[in-house]
Amino acid sequence: MTPQPQFWLALWGSLVATALAIIKIWETYRDRFRLTTSYYFTTNSDGPRHEISIVNTSKTPALISYWELVWGDRRFGWTFFERCQDDPDDGYCDITVREHSRYVLSFEDSHDFARRHEIDNHRVALFLKLYIADRKSPMWLRVWKSDG
């Protein structure tokens, strides 16, 4: 008994539909909304002392309505968060980070936040908590993690 032409057409159609679905899922994953951070901490007295860059690697611009610097501390398997007290200009409201570009947050001497791990003497991480337009919950980006 040989397969009918309808069987081969159905098989071909299902293979093409599956391949197109896989391509669409891959394109959606590739083009998703993504923000990353990089940092530059220095003890140089000339110019900004610390810089945190917000990098938009997606095709969609990001409108950040508010941001906070937050310390994350892991104790007993739980992560505790503590807001930094010295956010300059109350979080630079309404920042637009265009697609495939970056925005730099500069901190002067009065906003020194990179030494908390030396005071507490245990591992902590610095997070940037971003409140983005059209998102219900804030986006957490890890900026820096102490070594010891």
C-alpha positions as CSV (number, residue, x, y, z in Angstrom):
1,M,0.0,0.0,0.0
2,T,1.6,3.3,-1.2
3,P,0.9,6.6,0.6
4,Q,-1.6,8.9,-1.2
5,P,-0.6,12.3,-2.5
6,Q,-2.7,13.9,0.2
7,F,-0.4,12.3,2.8
8,W,2.7,13.8,1.3
9,L,1.0,17.2,1.0
10,A,0.0,17.1,4.6
11,L,3.4,16.1,5.7
12,W,5.0,18.9,3.7
13,G,2.6,21.4,5.1
14,S,3.2,20.3,8.7
15,L,7.0,20.5,8.2
16,V,6.8,24.0,6.7
17,A,4.5,25.2,9.4
18,T,6.8,23.8,12.1
19,A,9.8,25.5,10.5
20,L,8.1,28.8,10.3
21,A,6.9,28.6,13.9
22,I,10.5,27.9,15.0
23,I,11.8,30.8,13.0
24,K,9.2,33.1,14.5
25,I,10.0,32.0,18.1
26,W,13.7,32.6,17.5
27,E,13.0,36.1,16.0
28,T,10.8,37.0,19.0
29,Y,13.5,35.8,21.4
30,R,16.3,37.7,19.5
31,D,14.3,41.0,19.4
32,R,13.1,41.0,23.0
33,F,13.4,44.0,25.2
34,R,16.8,44.0,27.0
35,L,18.7,46.4,29.1
36,T,22.2,45.8,30.6
37,T,24.6,47.8,32.7
38,S,28.3,48.4,32.8
39,Y,30.2,50.5,35.3
40,Y,33.3,52.5,35.8
41,F,34.5,53.2,39.3
42,T,37.6,55.4,39.9
43,T,39.4,57.2,42.7
44,N,40.4,60.0,40.3
45,S,39.6,63.4,41.7
46,D,39.1,64.9,38.2
47,G,35.7,64.6,36.7
48,P,33.0,62.1,37.7
49,R,34.1,59.6,40.3
50,H,31.7,56.8,39.3
51,E,29.7,56.1,36.2
52,I,27.0,53.5,35.5
53,S,26.0,53.0,31.9
54,I,22.5,51.7,31.0
55,V,22.8,49.9,27.6
56,N,19.7,49.2,25.5
57,T,20.5,46.3,23.2
58,S,17.0,46.0,21.8
59,K,15.1,47.6,18.9
60,T,12.7,49.3,21.2
61,P,13.5,52.6,23.0
62,A,13.2,52.5,26.8
63,L,11.5,55.2,28.8
64,I,12.8,55.1,32.4
65,S,10.4,57.0,34.7
66,Y,12.4,56.5,37.9
67,W,15.5,54.6,39.1
68,E,17.1,53.7,42.4
69,L,20.5,52.3,43.5
70,V,19.9,49.3,45.8
71,W,22.4,47.1,47.8
72,G,21.6,43.4,47.7
73,D,22.9,41.3,50.6
74,R,22.5,37.5,50.8
75,R,22.0,36.2,54.3
76,F,20.7,32.8,55.3
77,G,19.6,32.0,51.8
78,W,17.5,35.1,51.4
79,T,18.4,38.3,49.6
80,F,17.8,41.5,51.5
81,F,17.7,44.9,49.7
82,E,18.6,48.3,51.1
83,R,18.1,51.5,49.1
84,C,21.1,53.8,48.8
85,Q,20.4,57.1,50.5
86,D,22.2,59.3,48.1
87,D,20.5,59.1,44.8
88,P,21.4,62.3,42.8
89,D,18.5,64.4,41.7
90,D,15.9,61.9,43.0
91,G,16.5,59.3,40.3
92,Y,16.8,61.4,37.1
93,C,13.1,61.1,36.2
94,D,12.1,60.5,32.5
95,I,15.3,59.1,30.9
96,T,15.0,57.9,27.3
97,V,17.5,55.3,26.2
98,R,17.2,55.0,22.4
99,E,17.5,51.6,20.6
100,H,21.0,50.2,20.5
101,S,22.5,53.0,22.6
102,R,23.5,53.9,26.1
103,Y,22.8,56.4,28.8
104,V,25.4,57.2,31.5
105,L,24.6,58.1,35.1
106,S,27.5,60.1,36.6
107,F,28.1,60.3,40.3
108,E,30.3,62.9,42.0
109,D,32.3,62.6,45.2
110,S,29.4,63.2,47.5
111,H,27.7,60.1,46.1
112,D,30.3,57.4,46.9
113,F,28.6,54.0,47.0
114,A,31.3,51.5,46.1
115,R,32.7,51.0,49.6
116,R,29.8,49.4,51.5
117,H,31.3,46.0,51.3
118,E,34.4,47.3,53.1
119,I,32.2,48.6,56.0
120,D,30.0,45.6,56.4
121,N,32.8,43.1,55.7
122,H,30.7,40.6,53.7
123,R,29.6,40.1,50.1
124,V,27.1,42.5,48.7
125,A,26.0,43.5,45.2
126,L,24.9,46.8,43.8
127,F,21.7,46.8,41.8
128,L,20.0,49.4,39.6
129,K,16.2,49.2,40.0
130,L,14.5,50.7,37.0
131,Y,10.9,51.7,36.7
132,I,10.1,51.5,33.0
133,A,7.0,52.8,31.2
134,D,4.4,50.1,30.3
135,R,5.8,47.6,32.8
136,K,4.0,46.7,36.0
137,S,7.1,45.6,38.0
138,P,10.5,47.2,38.1
139,M,13.5,45.8,36.2
140,W,16.5,44.8,38.4
141,L,19.9,45.0,36.8
142,R,23.0,43.9,38.8
143,V,25.7,46.6,38.4
144,W,28.5,45.3,40.6
145,K,29.3,42.4,43.0
146,S,31.9,42.4,45.7
147,D,34.6,39.8,45.7
148,G,34.8,38.9,49.4
